[in-house]
């Protein structure tokens, strides 16, 4: 029982770290999608509405994965296997929640 709990905890930590890195990539991709050819010095923080418009009902393609952002707030990430989570634009930040954790993590988006 203890080794099973340790394995589950280890898996959860790896998954959380992977999704955290993934979420940071989303911030950078939203930036790229919304900024177009603008130079880096022209970047400005996106507000809640701009984040929502950039992601809602869109799919982002990554190097070896993709992520779909549904208007319902559900998100599907796939890097060979489906992983369902939740997303939201709150207080001018992109926020996500990935089971089994119920914690929301939020990031500024420029």
Secondary structure, 3 states (H helix, E strand, C coil): CHHHHHHHHHHHHHHHHHHHHHHHHHHHHHHHHHHCCCCHHHCCCCCHHHHHHHHCCEEEECCCCEEEECCCCEEEEECCCEEEEEEEEECCEEEEEECCCCCCEEEECC
